[in-house]
Amino acid sequence: SRGQYFQFPTNNGEYLPGKNVPGKDELDKYTDGFGFPFYPVGKYPPNPLGLYDMGLSGSEWTNDWYASDYYSHSPVNDPQGP
């Protein structure tokens, strides 16, 4: 954000369903049956840094596992955490 404050990670810092983020009806089409939408990237404008869809797919970030030495002995790449 280059030191600027944005309330939402959208193209203009505002949350506008259907304009810069998908609305509920659109997200429902991509839900996996458990409430986690797997939504196609790039359907809405990028944020000021050129990053797309930073407000979506939060489960991808929160389900991740971290241990400082895990990848030195990991049996798989990008494992999902517990």
C-alpha beads as a LAMMPS data file, in Angstrom:
LAMMPS data file: protein, C-alpha beads

82 atoms
81 bonds

1 atom types
1 bond types

-500.0 500.0 xlo xhi
-500.0 500.0 ylo yhi
-500.0 500.0 zlo zhi

Masses

1 110.0

Atoms # bond

1 1 1 0.000 0.000 0.000
2 1 1 3.111 2.219 -0.033
3 1 1 2.265 3.584 3.404
4 1 1 -1.342 4.387 2.548
5 1 1 -4.203 3.039 4.625
6 1 1 -6.885 1.084 2.789
7 1 1 -9.788 -0.410 4.686
8 1 1 -10.255 -3.124 2.043
9 1 1 -7.643 -4.651 -0.310
10 1 1 -9.533 -3.602 -3.453
11 1 1 -8.800 -1.266 -6.355
12 1 1 -10.112 1.767 -4.449
13 1 1 -10.115 0.700 -0.783
14 1 1 -13.892 0.279 -0.771
15 1 1 -15.933 -2.925 -0.559
16 1 1 -18.391 -2.850 -3.466
17 1 1 -19.916 -6.309 -4.091
18 1 1 -20.356 -6.952 -7.798
19 1 1 -18.020 -4.098 -8.753
20 1 1 -14.630 -4.839 -7.171
21 1 1 -15.395 -8.017 -5.212
22 1 1 -17.889 -10.769 -5.994
23 1 1 -21.313 -10.592 -4.415
24 1 1 -22.831 -13.404 -2.352
25 1 1 -24.756 -14.880 -5.291
26 1 1 -21.606 -15.005 -7.399
27 1 1 -19.546 -16.567 -4.594
28 1 1 -22.229 -19.199 -4.008
29 1 1 -21.564 -20.525 -7.528
30 1 1 -17.964 -21.309 -6.537
31 1 1 -18.470 -22.737 -3.045
32 1 1 -17.083 -26.222 -2.475
33 1 1 -19.993 -27.352 -0.289
34 1 1 -18.261 -26.406 2.957
35 1 1 -18.566 -22.631 2.635
36 1 1 -15.072 -22.021 1.239
37 1 1 -15.281 -20.334 -2.171
38 1 1 -12.652 -21.288 -4.732
39 1 1 -13.030 -18.260 -6.939
40 1 1 -11.264 -17.589 -10.277
41 1 1 -8.491 -14.992 -9.964
42 1 1 -8.598 -11.715 -11.859
43 1 1 -12.324 -11.166 -12.401
44 1 1 -12.165 -7.764 -10.689
45 1 1 -9.664 -4.875 -10.853
46 1 1 -6.326 -5.196 -9.008
47 1 1 -5.453 -3.120 -5.959
48 1 1 -3.096 -0.115 -6.373
49 1 1 -0.075 -2.454 -6.161
50 1 1 -1.359 -4.573 -9.043
51 1 1 -2.376 -7.522 -6.841
52 1 1 -5.630 -9.296 -7.618
53 1 1 -8.210 -10.721 -5.221
54 1 1 -6.415 -10.050 -1.949
55 1 1 -9.752 -10.075 -0.132
56 1 1 -10.706 -13.577 -1.245
57 1 1 -9.522 -17.100 -0.539
58 1 1 -8.662 -16.356 3.067
59 1 1 -8.797 -20.060 3.826
60 1 1 -5.751 -20.528 1.601
61 1 1 -3.764 -18.302 3.956
62 1 1 -5.242 -19.401 7.265
63 1 1 -4.991 -23.149 6.563
64 1 1 -1.295 -22.871 5.845
65 1 1 1.266 -24.485 8.150
66 1 1 4.449 -22.815 9.362
67 1 1 7.532 -24.158 11.098
68 1 1 10.899 -22.513 10.519
69 1 1 12.592 -25.795 9.573
70 1 1 9.648 -27.718 8.106
71 1 1 10.636 -27.445 4.454
72 1 1 14.088 -28.883 5.128
73 1 1 12.419 -32.261 5.789
74 1 1 8.940 -31.880 4.293
75 1 1 7.581 -34.891 2.361
76 1 1 5.415 -32.569 0.205
77 1 1 5.467 -29.019 -1.124
78 1 1 2.910 -26.544 0.280
79 1 1 1.368 -28.860 2.911
80 1 1 -1.911 -27.904 4.569
81 1 1 -1.652 -27.382 8.298
82 1 1 -3.606 -29.204 10.984

Bonds

1 1 1 2
2 1 2 3
3 1 3 4
4 1 4 5
5 1 5 6
6 1 6 7
7 1 7 8
8 1 8 9
9 1 9 10
10 1 10 11
11 1 11 12
12 1 12 13
13 1 13 14
14 1 14 15
15 1 15 16
16 1 16 17
17 1 17 18
18 1 18 19
19 1 19 20
20 1 20 21
21 1 21 22
22 1 22 23
23 1 23 24
24 1 24 25
25 1 25 26
26 1 26 27
27 1 27 28
28 1 28 29
29 1 29 30
30 1 30 31
31 1 31 32
32 1 32 33
33 1 33 34
34 1 34 35
35 1 35 36
36 1 36 37
37 1 37 38
38 1 38 39
39 1 39 40
40 1 40 41
41 1 41 42
42 1 42 43
43 1 43 44
44 1 44 45
45 1 45 46
46 1 46 47
47 1 47 48
48 1 48 49
49 1 49 50
50 1 50 51
51 1 51 52
52 1 52 53
53 1 53 54
54 1 54 55
55 1 55 56
56 1 56 57
57 1 57 58
58 1 58 59
59 1 59 60
60 1 60 61
61 1 61 62
62 1 62 63
63 1 63 64
64 1 64 65
65 1 65 66
66 1 66 67
67 1 67 68
68 1 68 69
69 1 69 70
70 1 70 71
71 1 71 72
72 1 72 73
73 1 73 74
74 1 74 75
75 1 75 76
76 1 76 77
77 1 77 78
78 1 78 79
79 1 79 80
80 1 80 81
81 1 81 82
